[in-house]
Structures are given as C-alpha cells and as structure tokens.
C-alpha cells in the first residue's frame, strides 16, 4: 500500500492527511480516493471538481497521469501534494448586504464565463471531445456538438495522432449517458449557449476595464495576489505606462475579500 501526503485547500481552511493509492491506476482514480478521505468536507463535490498539484501548489498534475508517477515527487509531511476544488457557489441569506456586494463586485463577463465553464465541465464528464486547454470550455462543447461523432479533429496528441470528436464516456464499461450530444439540448437552447458564449467572449476581449459608480476603471485581485502596497502600486504604474489609464491613481485595485 502506497500513501501520499495530501494538503487540501478549501476556502480559507487547509486539511492534511495521508491517502492510499490502493485500487488507483491513474491520478483521476486517486482524486476519488482523496474525496473519500476528506469526507465530509468534500461531500458536496465530485472527483472531477478536484485539481491535484505538485508540492509547489502551482504545477498541475494531469488526471490521465499514471498513479506510479506520484512516486517520483518529493512528498512528505512538510511537502505534501496540494488539492484544490472548483468552489460551488454559496449564496448569502436573501437581502443580506454580503449577497448584494458579491453580485455588485462580479462583472457580467465573469459571471457569464463561470456559468459557461461550469456547464462545459459537467458536459465533459459525460462526453469525450478535444479541448483547447486543460479544462474544457463552452467553445469546445459547441465545436463537438457541431462535429460528426468519431470524426478526427485538427488537434493532435503527443504521438501526432488526431483527437477524435465527441464520444460517450464510460466507467468500467458503463455509459454515463447514452443520449446523443446534440440532442441533450433543443435547437433553441443550443442557440442560447452559442450566443451567450460569443457575446461573453466579445466583451471579455474588448479591452474595456469595468468601471465603478464613479466611472473609475478597476481590477479585482485574488487575495493571494493582493500582497503589498508596492505590488498594487506596480500594477497601477504598469497601466499608466501603457496608457490604459492617464494617471496611475485612476486605476482602482481591489482585494476580492473586500467585495
């Protein structure tokens, strides 16, 4: 039995434990073992919501990697593998100021992108199709939906073989679904996804920063990046140097925890 030290980062809390690789062939299987080990903290999440990193907490480990690959990492009590999750939305009580601030602080683009990304990840759980990045996007889903099942795509794997367009995913030979991908939604619903994805991408790439009620451009940083005043000053100065703003103080830099 092989045990690996794991540190789970869940919100502002961290948990540590040793997790066995028994019965695991791939990292994807190991994520299921991690979910069971960290019950009840991970009861609300599926294994595909988990992301496993090297001990540096930055370098992601591919879910398709052989489980024996983990033995090559220098893992110990003080250098554990790191696991994070795609956080599920938690709504504050109706009418609360925190809920209003959360909605106000999130841009339309970010909200739509999170919605589309969440859909893409869940669809990818049922169907296999080429992805442009490590995590599937709605663009990948729409391309798969419009492609002929089993037809080679232009994307190729490490051996040079083309990835095939969508197919059903199975677990020990059991289909997650047997519904034809294009049939999962009506034509009207697919058109809604296509339109929302296109409009969201257009707005994200229009190079326009969101504005405060005082018409000041702003950027919201992850709390881990909102480290020092010098860091914030540098971001403001960079924006001014490249004429994103006229004066560096015109750019408002916010900590996500303050929203």
Buried (B, 14 or more C-beta within 10 A) or exposed (E): EEEBBBBBBBEEEEBEBEBBBEEBEBBBBBBBBBBEBBEEBBEEBBBBBBBBBBBEBEEBBEBEBEBEEBEEBEBEEEBBBBBBBBEEEEEEEEEEEEEEEBEEBBBEBBEBBBBBBBBBBBBBBBBBBBBEEEBBBBBBBBBBBEBEBEEBBEBEEEEEEEBBBBEBBEEEEEEEEEEEBBEBBEEEEBEEBBEBBEEBBEBBEEEEBBEEEEEBBBBBBEEEEBEEEEEBEEBBEEBBEEEBBEEBEBBBBBBBEEE
